[in-house]
Each structure stands twice: as structure tokens, then as C-alpha cells.
Amino acid sequence: MDPAPATRRPAEDPPRAGRSRTRPRRAVLGVVLVIAALTAGWPLIDGVLGDRERVPAGTALVLGPDDEVAVLRVTGHGWALSKSSSDPDMSYALSRDGVDLAARYVPLTGTGDPGALWGGLRKVQSVADSGSRLGAGRRISGARGAIGRSGSLTGGGRAGSATLWLPPGRGYAVEIVVLARPGATPGAVADATSMARGLTFPQGTP
């Protein structure tokens, strides 16, 4: 069976022609989402708002405006999307069996550097939760020149990983946080890790 096509969630913000003016605000939103993921967690938000939407295996969630995008493909069955904690084209919050995954697009003003961005992520998480810890991170590489870092992450009684990706042009970044509560299903952890490591950048492909 062919994989599900790449999908953009219906946008509720202004047309794309005005998005360049909203990027700084979206960058701030990305920081807020990181803080939410590392402290209270997506399940708490979902429990209050009751907005969970099932996402079929194989669904491709597109991150990024215009043609400069990354694709996060849902691996495994049973994932739920928090609509209130997701921003079409910019961030997605998924949960399943005690595992939370938060992915967000981060616009950059210049050419990104994995080391500097990793240090920035560490500062953000330390402000959000002084008890959380982000590991040193190891260099990773993907198809067509994509590079990044990935390392261990703990916080709020949960453990998991953070992954940072830069596309070949390094004009933006994608951050993916995976955190699992004690007793989380191992299969869900494995699928979330696979999603984080399997992010793709389709632009420029033949």
C-alpha cells in the first residue's frame, strides 16, 4: 500500500503572503511550546481541553511555510494529535500510551549552527524546569546533507530525547522532543524515536 500523502492541517491564520511578518511571533510560540512540553506536558493540556484527534499511521505532517518544509511521518498506530497545542505548518503535539512527541519548525535569521542551537535549547529547558536535564548531544546526519544533534532529555518525572535537525540550506531548524512517563509502552517509545530520527526534507529531491 502506498504511504499516505503529505498533509497540511487547515490553517486559521492569515494567507501565506503575510506570513513573513508573523515569523518572529511564531518563534516565540515555539519557545512556549518547548516549555509546555518540558513541564506540564501535553497530556495535562489535552485532559483539560479534550481536543485529541486520532492520526492514522503513515500520515505525513508538514512543518514549514511555502516550499521550505520538513515532513514528519507518523509511525505506528494509536497516535493522537492535540489540536490546541499544534499550530498548522509550524508545530505538532502527539501522544500515545504514555509517550509525548512535540515537533516544531524554528525560523532562523541566518545560517543555523547545530551546536549553538543545542545550547539555546538547553537554556530554554533550564528556565522552564530547573530539574530537567538535556544531554550533550551527538552529531547526527540525514539524507541529502541534513545535519543535527540528538541527546537524552529528562524532566517532570519523564525521560526521553531531544533531536534538532537542520536542512541542507540551514535556513531553519526543526526541534523534536520525545518524553515518556514511567510505564510507557516500549513500542510507543520506539515509534516516537523513529519519527524523530526519520524526519525528511523533500525540497530539492528528484
Backbone as a ProteinNet text record, in pm:
[ID]
protein_1_A
[PRIMARY]
MDPAPATRRPAEDPPRAGRSRTRPRRAVLGVVLVIAALTAGWPLIDGVLGDRERVPAGTALVLGPDDEVAVLRVTGHGWALSKSSSDPDMSYALSRDGVDLAARYVPLTGTGDPGALWGGLRKVQSVADSGSRLGAGRRISGARGAIGRSGSLTGGGRAGSATLWLPPGRGYAVEIVVLARPGATPGAVADATSMARGLTFPQGTP
[TERTIARY]
84.6	0	87.7	53.4	132	117.8	228.2	219.5	122.6	69.3	-26.2	40.9	-29	31.2	61.8	156.2	188.8	67.2	44.2	-78.4	-47.6	-111.6	-106.8	-238.7	-233.8	-355.1	-418.6	-551.2	-615.4	-567.5	-520.4	-465.7	-576.6	-564.5	-660.5	-599.1	-469.7	-402.7	-412.2	-355.4	-367.3	-305	-334.3	-278.1	-126.6	-62.4	82.3	153	87.8	153.4	191.3	123	153	232.1	278.4	343.1	480.1	548.9	682.4	678.7	568.7	558.4	525.3	479.4	438.7	544.7	655.9	755.4	814.5	849.2	901.3	804.2	674.3	575.9	569.8	585.1	583.7	706.3	820.5	940.5	919.1	853.6	820.8	726.6	629.6	536.9	611.3	716.2	794	859.4	911.7	972.5	868.9	750.3	642.7	605.9	602.1	568.4	675.2	803	910	888.6	857.2	836.6	719.3	611.3	495.3	529.2	607.7	642.4	731.3	819.2	915.8	861.2	751.9	699.6	567.9	456.8	326.7	303.3	347.4	328.2	198.6	195.6	77.6	-43.4	-28.2	-147.4	-230.5	-165.5	-238.9	-324.1	-265.4	-338.8	-455.3	-430.4	-535.4	-648.6	-612.4	-714.5	-811	-761.6	-846.3	-933.2	-874.5	-944.5	-1015.9	-978.3	-1044.5	-1045.3	-928.3	-924.6	-838.3	-825.4	-739.5	-802.4	-721.5	-765.7	-674.9	-731	-653	-585.2	-458.9	-383.3	-340.8	-385.2	-351.9	-202.6	-156.3	-17.2	10.5	127.5	165.6	132	54.5	22.5	150.7	164.3	281.7	241.9	296	268.4	376.1	334.3	427.6	458.8	586.8	634.2	705.7	658.4	725.1	634.3	658.5	578.3	632.4	550.2	591.7	647.8	763.7	821.2	935.6	980.2	1089	1028.6	1015	941.1	1018.2	974.5	1018.6	894	910.4	796.6	819.9	725.6	726.7	621.3	664.9	570.9	534.9	406	357.7	388.4	456.3	495.4	414.7	345.8	267.9	125.8	42.1	-99.5	-126.5	-231.1	-276.8	-234.7	-164	-121.9	-239.9	-239.6	-343	-276.8	-337.2	-288.8	-365.5	-294	-357.8	-373.4	-497	-520.6	-489.4	-517.9	-493.2	-344.5	-264.1	-120.5	-41.4	-111.2	-46.9	-81.6	11.4	-7.8	15.9	-85.6	-72.4	55.7	128.6	253.6	372.8	352.5	462.5	494.8	396.3	423.1	313.1	351.9	256.5	287.6	182.4	195.3	118.3	189.3	129.9	150.5	58.6	72.3	17.5	72.9	28.5	88.2	4.2	46.7	157.5	140.9	237.9	356.5	355.7	466	414.8	488.7	453.9	563.3	523	616.9	573.8	667.3	640.7	742.6	694.9	782.5	746.9	847.3	819.3	923.9	875.6	959.1	1011.6	1141.4	1203.1	1267.5	1209.2	1271.2	1398.8	1498.3	1626.9	1654.9	1727	1759.6	1885.6	1966.2	2088.5	2109.8	2231.4	2264	2277.3	2201.4	2199.2	2322.3	2356.9	2467.2	2412.2	2429.4	2370.9	2417.2	2546.2	2597.3	2534.7	2523.6	2466.2	2317.9	2245.2	2102.8	2081.4	2168.6	2157.5	2178.5	2275	2296.9	2176.9	2112.1	1992	1878.1	1863	1758.5	1783.3	1909.6	1943	1905.3	1931	1895.7	1745.4	1669.9	1524.7	1470.8	1518.5	1464.8	1506.4	1623.1	1664.4	1579.6	1536.8	1448.3	1309.9	1262.8	1130.3	1122.1	1229.2	1228.4	1372.2	1406.7	1544.2	1585.1	1487.2	1517.9	1536.8	1509.7	1524.9	1670	1708.9	1845.8	1847.7	1926.4	1947.1	2091.8	2113.4	2248.2	2329	2456.9	2546.9	2503.2	2445.2	2400.1	2512	2478.6	2578.1	2534.2	2631.7	2604.2	2534.5	2433.5	2363.5	2355.1	2333.3	2321.6	2207.3	2145.7	2034.5	2060.6	1959.3	1972.3	1991.7	2064.9	2081.2	2143.1	2233.2	2308.4	2246.2	2131.6	2071.6	2161.5	2177.4	2260	2183.9	2234	2168.4	2236.5	2163.7	2212.1	2097.5	2132.2	2032.5	2094.6	2015.1	2066.4	1955.5	1992.8	1896.2	1833.8	1711.5	1638.2	1552.6	1555	1468.9	1402.9	1285	1215.8	1074.4	1027.5	890.7	857.9	954.3	931	929.1	966.6	968.6	1109.4	1132.7	1263.5	1245.6	1343	1333.2	1451.2	1422.1	1529	1483.7	1582.3	1558.6	1640.8	1582.3	1651.4	1636.7	1745.4	1747.9	1796.8	1718.6	1756	1770.7	1869.2	1887	1886.2	1809.1	1807.6	1940	1962.7	2088.9	2120.4	2021.5	2047.2	2065.7	2029.9	2043.7	1971.8	1863.6	1790.4	1684.4	1656.8	1560.8	1595.5	1529	1555.2	1423.9	1431.4	1316.8	1361.4	1289.5	1317.9	1210.7	1253.8	1160.4	1193.5	1096.5	1112.2	1025.1	1085.2	1013.5	1031.9	921.3	927.7	827.3	872	787.8	772.1	649.2	624.2	665.5	690.9	720.9	610.4	647.3	549.3	496.4	551.2	507.6	535	452.1	466.1	596.1	681.7	809.1	790.7	684.9	661.4	635.3	565.1	537.1	665.7	751.9	881	963.1	967.6	1044.9	990.3	858.1	798.3	825	816.4	842.1	987.3	1078.5	1220	1244.5	1178	1190.6	1138.4	1028.9	974	1072	1131	1225.3	1348.6	1398.9	1519.5	1490.9	1365.3	1330.5	1275.4	1287.9	1239.6	1305.5	1227	1281.6	1258.9	1342.3	1333.5	1316.2	1191.5	1166.8	1208.4	1227.8	1260	1393.5	1393.3	1515.6	1532.9	1442.5	1454.9	1414.3	1472.7	1439.9	1294.7
-119.9	0	124.3	221.9	345.2	424	492	572.7	686.7	731.4	842.1	967	1050	1172.5	1272.9	1361.8	1467.8	1555.6	1591	1662.5	1789.2	1898.1	2021.5	2036.5	2066.6	2092.2	2222.4	2232.6	2357.5	2474.5	2577.8	2693.4	2790.8	2852.5	2951.9	3090.8	3100.4	3229.3	3297.3	3418.5	3493	3418.4	3460.7	3396.2	3399.4	3312	3298.2	3428.1	3514.8	3639.7	3724.4	3706.4	3786.9	3713.1	3593	3513.1	3564.7	3630.7	3679.1	3773.6	3844.8	3939.4	3870.1	3744.1	3675.4	3579.6	3562.3	3464.6	3491.1	3617.3	3639	3592.9	3617.8	3574.5	3422.1	3356.6	3210.7	3153.9	3221.8	3176.5	3179.9	3285.5	3293.8	3181.2	3152.7	3044	2912.2	2894.7	2772.3	2754.1	2863.5	2857.2	2819.6	2878.9	2846.4	2699.6	2644.9	2503.5	2413.3	2454.3	2377.7	2373.8	2490.3	2498.3	2409.3	2412.8	2329.8	2182	2144	2002.6	1954.1	2041.3	2000.1	2010	2082.2	2099.2	2025.4	2090.1	2027.9	1908.2	1916.5	1804.9	1814.8	1754.6	1758.5	1688.1	1574.4	1507.1	1595.6	1680.1	1768	1866.2	1923.4	2017.2	1947.6	1829	1754.6	1717.7	1685.7	1646.2	1758.7	1882.2	1997.5	2031.8	2030.2	2078.6	1968.7	1842.8	1733.3	1748.7	1778.7	1804.8	1705.3	1586.6	1487.4	1433.5	1428.7	1379.2	1264.5	1148.7	1033.9	1061	1017.6	1036.3	899	858.5	725.3	707.4	584.6	553.1	588	642.2	679.5	821.9	892.3	1032.2	1115.6	1201.4	1288.9	1429.8	1476.5	1610	1706	1811.5	1905.7	2019.6	2047.3	2156.1	2258.6	2382.7	2489.4	2557.2	2687	2762.4	2747.3	2781.1	2784.6	2649.1	2650.4	2526	2473.1	2550.3	2506.3	2431.6	2301.4	2224.1	2101	2047.7	1917.5	1831.9	1701.2	1610	1511.2	1508.6	1414.2	1308.3	1185.3	1079.7	998	986	915.2	766.3	713.7	573.1	498.7	393.7	315	365.8	282	313.9	367.7	448.9	493.4	631.9	704.2	839.3	936.1	1032.5	1135.2	1271.5	1359.5	1495.8	1589.7	1674.7	1779.5	1900.9	1931.6	2043.8	2178.1	2190.1	2316.9	2343.4	2236.9	2251.7	2246	2241.7	2237.3	2363.9	2406	2524.4	2481.2	2486.3	2434.2	2478.9	2381.9	2401.9	2436.5	2468.4	2514.7	2421.6	2353.1	2265.1	2160.4	2042.9	1934.9	1869.7	1837	1768.4	1637.5	1526	1393.3	1318	1228.7	1146.5	1007	910.1	771.3	687.5	619.1	520.6	570.8	693.1	746.8	816.4	832.3	897.7	1024.6	1134.5	1262.1	1302.1	1345.8	1395	1535.1	1628.9	1766.3	1802.8	1840.8	1880.8	2022.2	2106.2	2244.5	2295.4	2379.7	2449.1	2577	2604.2	2722.3	2806.5	2921.4	3008.2	3070.9	3083.2	3140.4	3265.7	3360.6	3483.9	3469.7	3366.2	3342.7	3193.7	3155.4	3013.9	2949.4	2842.5	2778.6	2694.9	2686.8	2601.9	2506.3	2374.3	2278.5	2298.8	2328.7	2347	2465.1	2578.1	2698.1	2677.4	2614.1	2589.5	2492	2394.2	2298	2369.1	2459.2	2536.1	2622.3	2678.3	2758.2	2675.8	2554.3	2464.8	2429.5	2410.1	2378	2493.9	2617.4	2733.7	2743.9	2719.5	2726.9	2623.5	2500	2396.6	2418.2	2477.3	2503	2612.2	2709.1	2813.9	2756.2	2668	2608.5	2516.6	2440.2	2342.8	2321.1	2374.1	2363.9	2220.3	2130.6	1990.2	1908.5	1966.7	1891.9	1895.8	1795.1	1783.8	1745.4	1819.7	1789.7	1749.9	1631.8	1580.2	1662.6	1625.9	1699.7	1690.5	1581.4	1565.5	1517	1428.9	1381.1	1420.9	1441.4	1485.2	1373.4	1409.4	1313.6	1370.9	1283.8	1328.4	1255	1321	1262.9	1266.2	1234.2	1229.9	1369.6	1377.5	1499.5	1613.3	1579.7	1682.4	1737.9	1687.5	1733.1	1693.7	1785.3	1757.2	1798.2	1753.2	1791.3	1731.8	1734	1675.1	1603.7	1503.8	1430.6	1389.6	1400.5	1365.5	1333.7	1283.9	1244.7	1367	1349.2	1457.8	1399.9	1464.3	1425.8	1550.3	1533.8	1646.8	1611.4	1663.9	1641.1	1495.4	1416.9	1275.8	1190.6	1249	1176.6	1173.2	1078.9	1065	1039.9	1087.4	1066.6	1129.3	1201.4	1257.2	1386.1	1463.6	1581.9	1565.8	1603.2	1593.4	1725.4	1773.9	1900.3	1873.6	1917.4	1897.3	2030	2038	2149.5	2094.1	2155.6	2109.5	2144.4	2095.3	2126.4	2275.8	2362.1	2505.7	2574	2507.8	2557.8	2689.8	2716.1	2840.3	2832.8	2715.1	2696.2	2566.5	2541.8	2420.1	2354	2227.7	2154.4	2086.7	2114.9	2054.2	1950.2	1833	1726.3	1675.5	1686	1640.8	1517.3	1412.3	1289.1	1263.9	1256.1	1229.3	1120.5	1025.9	912.5	906.8	883.5	866.2	725.8	704.1	569.4	472.3	356.2	257.1	275.9	372.2	394.8	270.7	249.5	133.6	142.3	38.4	41.7	62.6	2.8	19.5	163.4	236.9	377.8	459.9	426.6	495.5	472	347.5	313.9	386	391.4	458.4	608.8	669.1	812.4	844.1	760.4	780.4	767	670.7	651.6	773.3	831.4	950.7	1067.4	1084.9	1194.7	1180.1	1059.2	1036.1	1027.4	1004.6	985.7	1109.6	1226.5	1349.4	1367.7	1409	1427.4	1569.3	1608.4	1739.7	1716.6	1715	1674.6	1775.6	1902.7	2000.1	1965	1978.1	1950.6	1806.3	1718	1578.1	1562	1467.6	1449.6	1410.3
0	0	0	-81.7	-88.2	40.6	84.7	207.9	191.2	303.8	299.8	246.6	172.4	117.8	227.4	196.7	291.8	312.9	438.3	472.8	549.5	511.3	589.3	661.5	788.7	864.5	816.7	813.4	769.8	854.3	789.1	860.7	895.7	1013.2	1057.2	1062.2	1023.8	1029.4	893.8	875.4	750.3	633.8	509.9	391.4	394	313.8	314.4	279.5	203.9	163.7	283.7	397.3	515.3	620.1	589.7	692.9	730.3	641.2	674.1	792.5	810.1	921.9	1052.6	1045.9	1168.2	1220.1	1147.4	1189.5	1327.8	1364	1499.5	1606.1	1584.4	1682.4	1688.7	1575.1	1573.6	1644.6	1631.5	1701.1	1851.4	1898.7	2041.8	2081.1	1994.5	2022	2033.5	1950.4	1957.5	2092.9	2149	2281.7	2386.2	2375.7	2470.1	2462.4	2342	2325.8	2386.3	2372.1	2436	2586.2	2644.3	2788.7	2831.1	2755	2788	2782.5	2682.2	2666.2	2779.5	2830	2931.1	3073.6	3092.3	3227.7	3245.6	3216.9	3241.1	3150.8	3024.8	2933.4	2857	2739.2	2653.8	2714.9	2785.8	2838	2929.1	3010.3	3100.7	3020.1	2913.2	2829.6	2762	2708.9	2639.7	2734	2859	2954.4	2983.9	2980.7	3008.2	2887.9	2769.2	2651.3	2572.7	2593.5	2525.4	2374.5	2315.3	2171.8	2095.9	2147.1	2083.8	1954.9	1850.5	1720.2	1677.4	1649.4	1606.8	1472.9	1462.5	1339.5	1288.5	1169.8	1116.7	1094.2	1106.6	1075.7	930	905	770.1	732.3	817.1	788.2	788.7	689.6	680.5	722.7	833.8	885.3	836.3	767.8	706.1	802.8	819.4	903.6	816.8	820.4	748.1	647.4	624.4	527.8	386.6	289.6	149.2	105.9	37.3	-13.7	72.2	171.1	258.2	376.3	358.9	457.4	501.4	613.7	662	678.5	668	678.5	792.6	885.5	997.2	967.2	943.6	908	1032.9	1060.1	1178.7	1166.9	1267.8	1269.7	1376	1336.7	1431.8	1447.4	1508.4	1526.3	1667.7	1678.8	1810	1850.8	1764.5	1799.7	1794.7	1886.3	1890.3	1880.9	1803.5	1786.2	1877.6	1952.1	2030.3	1940.2	1900.8	1810.6	1877.2	2005	2073.5	2093.1	2100.8	2122.9	1992.7	1880	1749.5	1671.9	1588.1	1504.7	1360.5	1273.9	1137.9	1069.1	1017.1	943.4	1032.2	1160	1243.8	1360.5	1416.7	1531.1	1543.9	1596	1619.6	1754.1	1829.1	1956.9	1948.1	1962.2	1951.8	2081.8	2114.7	2234.5	2209.1	2282.5	2270.3	2382.7	2456.6	2556.4	2648.3	2699.6	2795	2732.1	2600.5	2529.8	2462.8	2477.9	2416.3	2318.7	2200.9	2099.6	2058.4	2065.3	2022.6	1916.6	1797.8	1688.1	1646.4	1622.1	1584.5	1485.7	1395.3	1297.1	1361.7	1346.7	1407	1297.3	1261.4	1160.8	1214.5	1129.4	1168.9	1085.8	1144.5	1073.6	989.9	1016.2	940.1	922.4	890.4	874	1010.1	1034	1164.5	1192.1	1319.2	1365.7	1471	1453.5	1548.2	1691.8	1710.1	1845.3	1916.2	1846	1906.7	1937	1846.1	1868.1	1982.6	1994.9	2105.3	2239.1	2243.3	2364.7	2398.8	2297.2	2321	2375.1	2322.8	2372.7	2518.5	2556.6	2696.3	2788.4	2743.7	2825.9	2846.1	2738.4	2747.8	2845.8	2836.5	2924.2	3068.8	3093	3230.7	3294.6	3213.4	3264.2	3291.9	3203.8	3218.1	3338.5	3363.5	3472.1	3516.6	3631.4	3680	3707.3	3720.4	3746	3620.4	3504.1	3379.9	3333.3	3254.7	3208	3060.5	2982.6	2841.7	2822.7	2765.3	2746.7	2647.6	2635.2	2546.9	2401.8	2362.8	2225.3	2135.1	2043.6	1947.9	1807.7	1724.8	1588.1	1510.9	1436.1	1351.1	1210	1114.3	976.2	908.7	812.4	739.6	590.5	513.5	368.9	311.1	199.7	121.6	201.7	296	365.8	491.5	534.9	660.4	777.4	873.1	990.2	1115.5	1230.8	1355.2	1475.4	1586.2	1711.3	1781.1	1858.8	1936.1	2068.7	2176.9	2307.9	2405.2	2520.4	2622.1	2687.1	2735.3	2799.6	2911.9	3028.1	3139.4	3196.1	3251.8	3312.1	3350.5	3463.8	3506.4	3531.1	3578	3603.1	3477.5	3364.7	3238.3	3180.6	3089.8	3026.8	2878.2	2801.4	2657.6	2586.4	2478.6	2397.1	2329.5	2288.4	2205.9	2079.5	1967.5	1839.2	1765.7	1712.3	1639	1497.6	1399.1	1259.1	1186.3	1097.6	1005.6	863.4	772	633.3	565.8	444.6	375.8	369.6	348.5	340.3	473.9	583.4	721.1	745	673.4	691.9	798.9	849.6	957.7	1030	1139.5	1215.9	1254.4	1288.5	1342	1470.9	1578.6	1708.1	1738.5	1784.9	1819.7	1959.9	2049.5	2187.9	2209.2	2262.4	2296.2	2445.8	2521.2	2664.2	2699.5	2782.2	2820.5	2971.4	3016.7	3159	3202.5	3331.6	3379.8	3340.9	3290.6	3249.4	3108.9	3033.8	2895.7	2811.1	2711.8	2624.4	2545	2552.6	2479.4	2329	2271.9	2129.6	2092	2179.3	2153	2159.7	2254.8	2265.8	2139.4	2093.7	1974.1	1851.4	1838.2	1722.6	1725.9	1845	1857.5	1822.9	1868.7	1837.8	1688.2	1626.8	1482.6	1406.3	1453.1	1388.8	1397.8	1516.2	1535.9	1448	1436.2	1356.5	1208	1171	1031.4	962.2	1024.4	961.7	825.3	726	591.6	540.9	445.1	381.4	231.8	184	45	-60.1	-25.1	-127.6	-193.5	-323.7	-397.7	-438.7	-393.4	-432.2	-577.1	-648.9	-789.9	-807.3
[MASK]
++++++++++++++++++++++++++++++++++++++++++++++++++++++++++++++++++++++++++++++++++++++++++++++++++++++++++++++++++++++++++++++++++++++++++++++++++++++++++++++++++++++++++++++++++++++++++++++++++++++++++++++

